[in-house]
Amino acid sequence: MTNTQPTKTQPSKTQPTVRSCPFDPPEEYRTLREQEPVAPMTFPDGAAGWLVTRYDDVRTVLSDPRFSAKRGILRPGGSEGEDIPAPPPGLFIMMDAPEHTRFRRLLTGQFTVRRMRQLTPAVEKIVAEQLNAMAAAEGPVDLVQAFALPIPSLVICELLGVPYADREEFQRYSATIVRLNSSLEEFQQAQAAMRGFIHQLVLAKRENPTDDILSELVRSGELTDEELTGVGVLLLIAGHETTANMIALSTMCLLQNPEQLAALRADPSLMDSAVEELLRYLSVIQFGVRRTALEDVELHGRQIKEGSMVVASLSSGNRDAAHLADDPELLDVARAHSPHLAFGHGIHQCLGQQLARAEMKAALSALLDRFPALQLAVPVEQVPMRDDMLVYGVHELPVTW
């Protein structure tokens, strides 16, 4: 396959990364949507390709089988024909059909709305325990470390059937993997330890299956131990950092929009619509989702050559006025539901989206109820943002009440 990037007659811009407001994507996205919705682009890691910014075009890239999710096809920005290693067994978000279909089919039944409702009491218990620990601190706390990060980690323990005695060890590895100031050596050691931990958990489920996702996958008899281990690691990575950052960033956003916060406090029944609106409005996958063209494709008048990288911007698509007529630049917790791209689209749409919704609803509802005087403990300008991270959010969020 030929690595064909935008030609010299189509000078490549640099993907916008600077935000004027911590809750908005870069302002240049609006101009791109209006004037150049499929634009030749150089991305922050130096790779070259195409940036897609309109809602309908983003959906096309994410659902059209001519665009591949495989990372092993090309190394973006690499030399012609250069390959990278295939994804580890079980990492099915980096696979296309039929490999992807095999894993997706086995997991879809584990993430139904019904199962997430059954899990809700456990989520609410976890949230309550974290709030109790916060209240006992009696002073400013970092909401990220004290609340937003532990919740998805402990919920994943419930899903995977991690024994209570082992959850502290699981959380320790998990925290190191997602912690931003971990060194490369620490990250690699924690990642290897986590894979070893989950591999041992898989073996334990084979001997003594219980009521959890790993046990159900073991019972299916369709996956190897290596694939089961990969699935467990993927569920941790995909379901932890995104949800944690949505909880923390949503809290900060509501505190900075007092009218919206007041409306939500006055009518708690708005929480479902508020969660959908926060997902749309904040869209924490900030640099987009990458795909590779498997053949020549015309998109919005642009000729995208086989082998070219295409990046679909979820955050830009969710602010597209052509899709959302009622001012998409405004946060409105009472907004009537409108389909958004926060969880992606197509066959790779986030498998755990119902779980993420359940966690956000439980966390935000309980947090606002427990601490009616919740406020930032520092000026908003001093909150360190994750501007250079794939998953956007805050490094820390000091709060008091």
Secondary structure, 3 states (H helix, E strand, C coil): CCCCCCCCCCCCEECCCCCCCCCCCCCHHHHHHHHCCEEEEECCCCCEEEEECCHHHHHHHHHCCCEECCCCCCCCCCCCCCCCCCCCCCCHHHCCCCHHHHHHHHHHHHHCHHHHHHHHHHHHHHHHHHHHHHHHHCCCEEHHHHHHCHHHHHHHHHHHCCCHHHHHHHHHHHHHHHCCCCCHHHHHHHHHHHHHHHHHHHHHHHHCCCCCHHHHHHHHCCCCHHHHHHHHHHHHHHHHHHHHHHHHHHHHHHHCCHHHHHHHHHCHHHHHHHHHHHHHHHCCECCCEEEEECCCEEECCEEECCCCEEEECHHHHCCCCCCCCCCCCCCCCCCCCCCCCCCCCHHHCCCCHHHHHHHHHHHHHHHHHHCCCCEECCCHHHCCECCCCCECCECCCEEEC
